[in-house]
Amino acid sequence: MSARRLGYWVGAVTLGAALAGCSEESAKTTGSAPPPTASKRGEELFRERCAPCHPDGGNRINPKKTLHARVLADNGIKSAGDIVRVMRKPGPGMTSFDPAAIPDRDATLIAEYVLATFK
Ligand code: HEC
């Protein structure tokens, strides 16, 4: 094999590997969503707006409806979106938080904090 041919061959293999790496990368981003994480802002907002009734993820008013993952799941609340929905349209005894009180972005941070913190 001449040096020139060898160079072409190596180049083709390298290009192939680069393309394979590329498609692997895009496959990763289409996977399921990462688990929620607790942000500093989510924690602060929770402490300010929710902790008076939900200290440590409990519930002072209705002790059956805590924010612990298993209890939430039993009540059909499994994602950050589900928790935001409760804030917008809560059950009896809970303050209602509309987007003027807590914008969607902050509401999502609170919800992620809840999911990441109270197991
Ligand atoms: C005034 C007290 C009060 C405040 C403030 C409050 N909650 Fe609640 N929360 C309740 C009560 C009472 C319930 C039970 C309502 C029901 O019977 O469905 C509840 C239920 C919930 C539930 C459903 C729990 C379950 O196990 O089904 C979630 C989620 C929740 N609250 C999140 C929040 C978040 C997030 C905040 C802050 C943005 C907040 N709450 C602020 C009183 C409060």
Backbone and ligand atoms as CSV (ligand in chain L), in Angstrom:
chain,resi,resn,atom,element,x,y,z
A,1,MET,N,N,0.857,-1.199,0.000
A,1,MET,CA,C,0.000,0.000,0.000
A,1,MET,C,C,0.886,1.240,0.000
A,2,SER,N,N,0.635,2.201,-0.862
A,2,SER,CA,C,1.454,3.416,-0.910
A,2,SER,C,C,1.092,4.304,0.275
A,3,ALA,N,N,2.028,5.208,0.586
A,3,ALA,CA,C,1.802,6.104,1.734
A,3,ALA,C,C,0.552,6.939,1.513
A,4,ARG,N,N,0.299,7.339,0.246
A,4,ARG,CA,C,-0.847,8.196,-0.039
A,4,ARG,C,C,-2.162,7.443,0.203
A,5,ARG,N,N,-2.151,6.203,-0.247
A,5,ARG,CA,C,-3.379,5.401,-0.045
A,5,ARG,C,C,-3.675,5.164,1.422
A,6,LEU,N,N,-2.588,4.917,2.174
A,6,LEU,CA,C,-2.732,4.657,3.601
A,6,LEU,C,C,-3.337,5.901,4.272
A,7,GLY,N,N,-2.849,7.055,3.872
A,7,GLY,CA,C,-3.348,8.314,4.445
A,7,GLY,C,C,-4.843,8.454,4.183
A,8,TYR,N,N,-5.278,8.112,2.993
A,8,TYR,CA,C,-6.698,8.217,2.644
A,8,TYR,C,C,-7.535,7.286,3.519
A,9,TRP,N,N,-6.990,6.083,3.683
A,9,TRP,CA,C,-7.713,5.061,4.459
A,9,TRP,C,C,-7.879,5.504,5.908
A,10,VAL,N,N,-6.765,6.005,6.501
A,10,VAL,CA,C,-6.820,6.451,7.897
A,10,VAL,C,C,-7.814,7.610,8.016
A,11,GLY,N,N,-7.763,8.505,7.040
A,11,GLY,CA,C,-8.675,9.656,7.062
A,11,GLY,C,C,-10.120,9.207,7.041
A,12,ALA,N,N,-10.432,8.228,6.194
A,12,ALA,CA,C,-11.816,7.757,6.089
A,12,ALA,C,C,-12.275,7.129,7.401
A,13,VAL,N,N,-11.394,6.362,8.030
A,13,VAL,CA,C,-11.758,5.714,9.295
A,13,VAL,C,C,-12.016,6.777,10.376
A,14,THR,N,N,-11.130,7.789,10.405
A,14,THR,CA,C,-11.290,8.847,11.410
A,14,THR,C,C,-12.622,9.568,11.214
A,15,LEU,N,N,-12.940,9.861,9.950
A,15,LEU,CA,C,-14.185,10.561,9.655
A,15,LEU,C,C,-15.377,9.705,10.098
A,16,GLY,N,N,-15.286,8.390,9.814
A,16,GLY,CA,C,-16.365,7.476,10.201
A,16,GLY,C,C,-16.563,7.498,11.700
A,17,ALA,N,N,-15.472,7.475,12.443
A,17,ALA,CA,C,-15.558,7.454,13.900
A,17,ALA,C,C,-16.179,8.761,14.393
A,18,ALA,N,N,-15.808,9.875,13.772
A,18,ALA,CA,C,-16.336,11.173,14.187
A,18,ALA,C,C,-17.849,11.205,13.968
A,19,LEU,N,N,-18.298,10.679,12.833
A,19,LEU,CA,C,-19.731,10.675,12.544
A,19,LEU,C,C,-20.483,9.788,13.530
A,20,ALA,N,N,-19.884,8.635,13.857
A,20,ALA,CA,C,-20.526,7.725,14.803
A,20,ALA,C,C,-20.657,8.417,16.159
A,21,GLY,N,N,-19.605,9.132,16.568
A,21,GLY,CA,C,-19.626,9.858,17.840
A,21,GLY,C,C,-20.747,10.862,17.851
A,22,CYS,N,N,-20.928,11.507,16.714
A,22,CYS,CA,C,-21.954,12.531,16.575
A,22,CYS,C,C,-23.354,11.966,16.812
A,23,SER,N,N,-23.655,10.846,16.146
A,23,SER,CA,C,-25.009,10.318,16.269
A,23,SER,C,C,-25.251,9.796,17.681
A,24,GLU,N,N,-24.195,9.317,18.333
A,24,GLU,CA,C,-24.329,8.844,19.709
A,24,GLU,C,C,-24.713,10.019,20.608
A,25,GLU,N,N,-24.077,11.151,20.366
A,25,GLU,CA,C,-24.330,12.365,21.150
A,25,GLU,C,C,-25.797,12.768,21.054
A,26,SER,N,N,-26.347,12.769,19.831
A,26,SER,CA,C,-27.724,13.225,19.673
A,26,SER,C,C,-28.703,12.214,20.274
A,27,ALA,N,N,-28.327,10.929,20.309
A,27,ALA,CA,C,-29.194,9.925,20.910
A,27,ALA,C,C,-29.330,10.198,22.401
A,28,LYS,N,N,-28.244,10.664,23.033
A,28,LYS,CA,C,-28.264,10.939,24.466
A,28,LYS,C,C,-29.269,12.036,24.814
A,29,THR,N,N,-29.306,13.085,23.995
A,29,THR,CA,C,-30.160,14.224,24.321
A,29,THR,C,C,-31.641,13.896,24.137
A,30,THR,N,N,-31.967,12.812,23.425
A,30,THR,CA,C,-33.371,12.472,23.229
A,30,THR,C,C,-33.869,11.489,24.306
A,31,GLY,N,N,-33.007,11.162,25.289
A,31,GLY,CA,C,-33.388,10.246,26.356
A,31,GLY,C,C,-34.375,10.890,27.306
A,32,SER,N,N,-34.694,10.203,28.424
A,32,SER,CA,C,-35.666,10.749,29.369
A,32,SER,C,C,-35.068,11.934,30.131
A,33,ALA,N,N,-35.919,12.768,30.711
A,33,ALA,CA,C,-35.474,13.969,31.411
A,33,ALA,C,C,-34.635,13.598,32.632
A,34,PRO,N,N,-33.648,14.418,32.971
A,34,PRO,CA,C,-32.829,14.139,34.154
A,34,PRO,C,C,-33.662,14.328,35.415
A,35,PRO,N,N,-33.285,13.693,36.530
A,35,PRO,CA,C,-34.056,13.873,37.759
A,35,PRO,C,C,-33.978,15.329,38.210
A,36,PRO,N,N,-35.038,15.844,38.864
A,36,PRO,CA,C,-35.038,17.241,39.283
A,36,PRO,C,C,-33.961,17.502,40.339
A,37,THR,N,N,-33.408,18.697,40.331
A,37,THR,CA,C,-32.413,19.055,41.335
A,37,THR,C,C,-32.902,20.263,42.129
A,38,ALA,N,N,-32.432,20.366,43.375
A,38,ALA,CA,C,-32.835,21.472,44.245
A,38,ALA,C,C,-31.929,22.676,43.996
A,39,SER,N,N,-32.510,23.782,43.553
A,39,SER,CA,C,-31.729,25.009,43.352
A,39,SER,C,C,-31.843,25.879,44.591
A,40,LYS,N,N,-30.893,26.799,44.724
A,40,LYS,CA,C,-30.902,27.724,45.857
A,40,LYS,C,C,-32.190,28.557,45.822
A,41,ARG,N,N,-32.527,29.049,44.648
A,41,ARG,CA,C,-33.724,29.888,44.534
A,41,ARG,C,C,-34.994,29.091,44.837
A,42,GLY,N,N,-35.035,27.836,44.356
A,42,GLY,CA,C,-36.186,26.986,44.644
A,42,GLY,C,C,-36.345,26.803,46.146
A,43,GLU,N,N,-35.226,26.607,46.828
A,43,GLU,CA,C,-35.253,26.405,48.272
A,43,GLU,C,C,-35.742,27.668,48.987
A,44,GLU,N,N,-35.218,28.829,48.567
A,44,GLU,CA,C,-35.609,30.088,49.219
A,44,GLU,C,C,-37.096,30.366,49.037
A,45,LEU,N,N,-37.567,30.171,47.813
A,45,LEU,CA,C,-38.981,30.420,47.543
A,45,LEU,C,C,-39.857,29.451,48.328
A,46,PHE,N,N,-39.421,28.197,48.411
A,46,PHE,CA,C,-40.201,27.220,49.171
A,46,PHE,C,C,-40.297,27.661,50.622
A,47,ARG,N,N,-39.155,28.074,51.180
A,47,ARG,CA,C,-39.136,28.460,52.590
A,47,ARG,C,C,-40.078,29.641,52.825
A,48,GLU,N,N,-40.081,30.559,51.879
A,48,GLU,CA,C,-40.878,31.779,52.002
A,48,GLU,C,C,-42.373,31.520,51.806
A,49,ARG,N,N,-42.726,30.783,50.746
A,49,ARG,CA,C,-44.125,30.669,50.340
A,49,ARG,C,C,-44.821,29.402,50.810
A,50,CYS,N,N,-44.094,28.338,51.006
A,50,CYS,CA,C,-44.737,27.035,51.245
A,50,CYS,C,C,-44.474,26.484,52.650
A,51,ALA,N,N,-43.254,26.747,53.171
A,51,ALA,CA,C,-42.864,26.135,54.451
A,51,ALA,C,C,-43.781,26.484,55.622
A,52,PRO,N,N,-44.423,27.675,55.641
A,52,PRO,CA,C,-45.331,27.940,56.775
A,52,PRO,C,C,-46.376,26.831,56.942
A,53,CYS,N,N,-46.852,26.270,55.863
A,53,CYS,CA,C,-47.828,25.175,55.935
A,53,CYS,C,C,-47.188,23.813,55.696
A,54,HIS,N,N,-46.043,23.808,55.018
A,54,HIS,CA,C,-45.389,22.531,54.671
A,54,HIS,C,C,-43.980,22.462,55.266
A,55,PRO,N,N,-43.834,22.628,56.600
A,55,PRO,CA,C,-42.484,22.565,57.169
A,55,PRO,C,C,-41.888,21.177,56.963
A,56,ASP,N,N,-40.638,21.134,56.498
A,56,ASP,CA,C,-39.958,19.860,56.214
A,56,ASP,C,C,-40.773,18.957,55.290
A,57,GLY,N,N,-41.542,19.553,54.418
A,57,GLY,CA,C,-42.308,18.754,53.471
A,57,GLY,C,C,-43.544,18.122,54.089
A,58,GLY,N,N,-43.873,18.525,55.320
A,58,GLY,CA,C,-45.084,18.000,55.966
A,58,GLY,C,C,-46.302,18.812,55.558
A,59,ASN,N,N,-47.340,18.750,56.373
A,59,ASN,CA,C,-48.534,19.563,56.098
A,59,ASN,C,C,-49.221,19.852,57.427
A,60,ARG,N,N,-49.170,21.106,57.843
A,60,ARG,CA,C,-49.730,21.506,59.142
A,60,ARG,C,C,-51.248,21.478,59.147
A,61,ILE,N,N,-51.853,21.676,57.988
A,61,ILE,CA,C,-53.312,21.822,57.940
A,61,ILE,C,C,-53.994,20.487,57.651
A,62,ASN,N,N,-53.447,19.745,56.704
A,62,ASN,CA,C,-53.987,18.416,56.400
A,62,ASN,C,C,-52.828,17.416,56.390
A,63,PRO,N,N,-52.563,16.818,57.577
A,63,PRO,CA,C,-51.370,15.982,57.738
A,63,PRO,C,C,-51.311,14.784,56.786
A,64,LYS,N,N,-52.410,14.475,56.130
A,64,LYS,CA,C,-52.396,13.350,55.180
A,64,LYS,C,C,-51.777,13.756,53.859
A,65,LYS,N,N,-51.783,15.072,53.561
A,65,LYS,CA,C,-51.292,15.527,52.248
A,65,LYS,C,C,-49.929,16.189,52.359
A,66,THR,N,N,-48.938,15.378,52.658
A,66,THR,CA,C,-47.575,15.899,52.760
A,66,THR,C,C,-46.952,15.987,51.368
A,67,LEU,N,N,-45.710,16.472,51.325
A,67,LEU,CA,C,-45.016,16.619,50.039
A,67,LEU,C,C,-43.982,15.517,49.838
A,68,HIS,N,N,-44.102,14.426,50.595
A,68,HIS,CA,C,-43.156,13.331,50.424
A,68,HIS,C,C,-43.527,12.514,49.185
A,69,ALA,N,N,-42.495,12.119,48.444
A,69,ALA,CA,C,-42.677,11.546,47.111
A,69,ALA,C,C,-43.750,10.456,47.047
A,70,ARG,N,N,-43.773,9.576,48.045
A,70,ARG,CA,C,-44.715,8.453,47.973
A,70,ARG,C,C,-46.153,8.946,48.139
A,71,VAL,N,N,-46.323,9.916,49.050
A,71,VAL,CA,C,-47.658,10.482,49.272
A,71,VAL,C,C,-48.108,11.239,48.017
A,72,LEU,N,N,-47.197,12.028,47.458
A,72,LEU,CA,C,-47.536,12.765,46.229
A,72,LEU,C,C,-47.945,11.793,45.131
A,73,ALA,N,N,-47.145,10.738,44.953
A,73,ALA,CA,C,-47.425,9.767,43.890
A,73,ALA,C,C,-48.792,9.114,44.104
A,74,ASP,N,N,-49.115,8.801,45.373
A,74,ASP,CA,C,-50.422,8.210,45.683
A,74,ASP,C,C,-51.552,9.154,45.279
A,75,ASN,N,N,-51.269,10.465,45.305
A,75,ASN,CA,C,-52.288,11.437,44.941
A,75,ASN,C,C,-52.145,11.895,43.479
A,76,GLY,N,N,-51.373,11.118,42.697
A,76,GLY,CA,C,-51.255,11.394,41.267
A,76,GLY,C,C,-50.335,12.558,40.920
A,77,ILE,N,N,-49.468,12.945,41.875
A,77,ILE,CA,C,-48.552,14.067,41.627
A,77,ILE,C,C,-47.149,13.501,41.460
A,78,LYS,N,N,-46.662,13.502,40.198
A,78,LYS,CA,C,-45.401,12.810,39.922
A,78,LYS,C,C,-44.335,13.685,39.289
A,79,SER,N,N,-44.716,14.804,38.718
A,79,SER,CA,C,-43.730,15.642,38.027
A,79,SER,C,C,-43.794,17.076,38.547
A,80,ALA,N,N,-42.787,17.859,38.159
A,80,ALA,CA,C,-42.783,19.275,38.534
A,80,ALA,C,C,-44.056,19.955,38.005
A,81,GLY,N,N,-44.455,19.567,36.792
A,81,GLY,CA,C,-45.663,20.153,36.209
A,81,GLY,C,C,-46.899,19.867,37.058
A,82,ASP,N,N,-46.951,18.656,37.632
A,82,ASP,CA,C,-48.100,18.304,38.490
A,82,ASP,C,C,-48.133,19.205,39.725
A,83,ILE,N,N,-46.955,19.489,40.294
A,83,ILE,CA,C,-46.905,20.333,41.498
A,83,ILE,C,C,-47.290,21.774,41.156
A,84,VAL,N,N,-46.815,22.250,40.000
A,84,VAL,CA,C,-47.185,23.611,39.583
A,84,VAL,C,C,-48.711,23.685,39.430
A,85,ARG,N,N,-49.308,22.640,38.906
A,85,ARG,CA,C,-50.770,22.614,38.747
A,85,ARG,C,C,-51.468,22.747,40.110
A,86,VAL,N,N,-50.927,22.081,41.150
A,86,VAL,CA,C,-51.513,22.202,42.496
A,86,VAL,C,C,-51.409,23.649,42.983
A,87,MET,N,N,-50.242,24.294,42.730
A,87,MET,CA,C,-50.080,25.693,43.168
A,87,MET,C,C,-51.120,26.588,42.490
A,88,ARG,N,N,-51.398,26.320,41.215
A,88,ARG,CA,C,-52.359,27.136,40.466
A,88,ARG,C,C,-53.801,26.855,40.885
A,89,LYS,N,N,-54.077,25.602,41.242
A,89,LYS,CA,C,-55.450,25.208,41.565
A,89,LYS,C,C,-55.413,24.225,42.726
A,90,PRO,N,N,-55.163,24.740,43.944
A,90,PRO,CA,C,-54.954,23.855,45.096
A,90,PRO,C,C,-56.247,23.294,45.670
A,91,GLY,N,N,-56.079,22.303,46.532
A,91,GLY,CA,C,-57.212,21.727,47.249
A,91,GLY,C,C,-57.581,22.610,48.433
A,92,PRO,N,N,-58.606,22.186,49.207
A,92,PRO,CA,C,-59.097,22.991,50.326
A,92,PRO,C,C,-58.015,23.291,51.363
A,93,GLY,N,N,-57.939,24.551,51.810
A,93,GLY,CA,C,-57.024,24.926,52.876
A,93,GLY,C,C,-55.692,25.466,52.396
A,94,MET,N,N,-55.393,25.317,51.109
A,94,MET,CA,C,-54.100,25.795,50.589
A,94,MET,C,C,-54.283,27.099,49.822
A,95,THR,N,N,-53.326,28.018,50.035
A,95,THR,CA,C,-53.305,29.277,49.307
A,95,THR,C,C,-53.163,28.996,47.813
A,96,SER,N,N,-53.867,29.754,46.993
A,96,SER,CA,C,-53.703,29.612,45.544
A,96,SER,C,C,-52.633,30.593,45.061
A,97,PHE,N,N,-51.706,30.094,44.241
A,97,PHE,CA,C,-50.631,30.939,43.718
A,97,PHE,C,C,-50.798,31.058,42.205
A,98,ASP,N,N,-51.273,32.218,41.725
A,98,ASP,CA,C,-51.387,32.378,40.267
A,98,ASP,C,C,-50.057,32.887,39.713
A,99,PRO,N,N,-49.928,32.942,38.375
A,99,PRO,CA,C,-48.637,33.335,37.780
A,99,PRO,C,C,-48.181,34.735,38.193
A,100,ALA,N,N,-49.108,35.584,38.636
A,100,ALA,CA,C,-48.696,36.909,39.111
A,100,ALA,C,C,-47.994,36.782,40.466
A,101,ALA,N,N,-48.443,35.833,41.285
A,101,ALA,CA,C,-47.832,35.618,42.600
A,101,ALA,C,C,-46.507,34.873,42.462
A,102,ILE,N,N,-46.499,33.806,41.677
A,102,ILE,CA,C,-45.284,33.019,41.423
A,102,ILE,C,C,-45.234,32.689,39.929
A,103,PRO,N,N,-44.362,33.351,39.165
A,103,PRO,CA,C,-44.257,33.076,37.726
A,103,PRO,C,C,-43.892,31.609,37.455
A,104,ASP,N,N,-44.251,31.118,36.273
A,104,ASP,CA,C,-44.020,29.710,35.909
A,104,ASP,C,C,-42.595,29.236,36.199
A,105,ARG,N,N,-41.608,30.093,35.878
A,105,ARG,CA,C,-40.220,29.675,36.031
A,105,ARG,C,C,-39.899,29.420,37.507
A,106,ASP,N,N,-40.343,30.319,38.388
A,106,ASP,CA,C,-40.117,30.143,39.827
A,106,ASP,C,C,-40.936,28.969,40.365
A,107,ALA,N,N,-42.159,28.827,39.866
A,107,ALA,CA,C,-43.016,27.729,40.310
A,107,ALA,C,C,-42.340,26.397,40.001
A,108,THR,N,N,-41.709,26.308,38.823
A,108,THR,CA,C,-41.008,25.081,38.434
A,108,THR,C,C,-39.807,24.836,39.341
A,109,LEU,N,N,-39.086,25.904,39.708
A,109,LEU,CA,C,-37.940,25.743,40.620
A,109,LEU,C,C,-38.399,25.228,41.982
A,110,ILE,N,N,-39.523,25.746,42.473
A,110,ILE,CA,C,-40.074,25.275,43.754
A,110,ILE,C,C,-40.436,23.797,43.631
A,111,ALA,N,N,-41.125,23.452,42.543
A,111,ALA,CA,C,-41.569,22.070,42.339
A,111,ALA,C,C,-40.374,21.123,42.278
A,112,GLU,N,N,-39.310,21.535,41.572
A,112,GLU,CA,C,-38.127,20.684,41.465
A,112,GLU,C,C,-37.457,20.536,42.829
A,113,TYR,N,N,-37.469,21.619,43.606
A,113,TYR,CA,C,-36.902,21.549,44.956
A,113,TYR,C,C,-37.683,20.528,45.789
A,114,VAL,N,N,-39.004,20.579,45.703
A,114,VAL,CA,C,-39.850,19.647,46.456
A,114,VAL,C,C,-39.517,18.205,46.065
A,115,LEU,N,N,-39.482,17.932,44.751
A,115,LEU,CA,C,-39.238,16.560,44.275
A,115,LEU,C,C,-37.845,16.071,44.664
A,116,ALA,N,N,-36.859,16.976,44.657
A,116,ALA,CA,C,-35.477,16.574,44.946
A,116,ALA,C,C,-35.222,16.447,46.447
A,117,THR,N,N,-36.051,17.089,47.276
A,117,THR,CA,C,-35.743,17.195,48.697
A,117,THR,C,C,-36.542,16.250,49.590
A,118,PHE,N,N,-37.848,16.148,49.361
A,118,PHE,CA,C,-38.701,15.355,50.263
A,118,PHE,C,C,-38.946,13.994,49.642
A,119,LYS,N,N,-38.233,12.987,50.149
A,119,LYS,CA,C,-38.317,11.657,49.528
A,119,LYS,C,C,-39.346,10.797,50.238
L,1,HEC,C1,C,-51.986,28.092,53.822
L,1,HEC,C2,C,-51.247,26.848,53.882
L,1,HEC,C3,C,-50.547,26.356,52.645
L,1,HEC,C4,C,-49.575,26.985,51.912
L,1,HEC,C5,C,-48.991,28.377,52.101
L,1,HEC,C6,C,-49.173,26.037,50.886
L,1,HEC,N1,N,-49.887,24.878,50.995
L,1,HEC,FE1,FE,-49.707,23.261,49.805
L,1,HEC,N2,N,-51.253,22.359,50.793
L,1,HEC,C7,C,-51.952,22.907,51.856
L,1,HEC,C8,C,-53.086,22.057,52.174
L,1,HEC,C9,C,-54.093,22.285,53.275
L,1,HEC,C10,C,-53.038,20.980,51.251
L,1,HEC,C11,C,-54.034,19.826,51.113
L,1,HEC,C12,C,-55.090,20.248,50.097
L,1,HEC,C13,C,-55.986,19.129,49.674
L,1,HEC,O1,O,-56.741,18.623,50.522
L,1,HEC,O2,O,-55.937,18.728,48.500
L,1,HEC,C14,C,-51.862,21.209,50.417
L,1,HEC,C15,C,-51.454,20.333,49.423
L,1,HEC,C16,C,-50.349,20.513,48.634
L,1,HEC,C17,C,-49.876,19.569,47.666
L,1,HEC,C18,C,-50.487,18.192,47.398
L,1,HEC,C19,C,-49.978,17.269,48.456
L,1,HEC,C20,C,-50.504,15.852,48.370
L,1,HEC,O3,O,-49.931,14.967,49.062
L,1,HEC,O4,O,-51.479,15.609,47.643
L,1,HEC,C21,C,-48.778,20.115,47.079
L,1,HEC,C22,C,-47.908,19.494,45.979
L,1,HEC,C23,C,-48.571,21.400,47.685
L,1,HEC,N3,N,-49.525,21.604,48.646
L,1,HEC,C24,C,-47.547,22.235,47.355
L,1,HEC,C25,C,-47.397,23.522,47.874
L,1,HEC,C26,C,-46.389,24.437,47.439
L,1,HEC,C27,C,-45.345,24.141,46.379
L,1,HEC,C28,C,-46.580,25.595,48.147
L,1,HEC,C29,C,-45.807,26.888,48.021
L,1,HEC,C30,C,-45.774,27.499,46.719
L,1,HEC,C31,C,-47.695,25.366,49.048
L,1,HEC,N4,N,-48.174,24.095,48.858
L,1,HEC,C32,C,-48.177,26.290,49.956
L,1,HEC,C33,C,-51.644,24.086,52.505
L,1,HEC,C34,C,-50.736,25.035,52.057
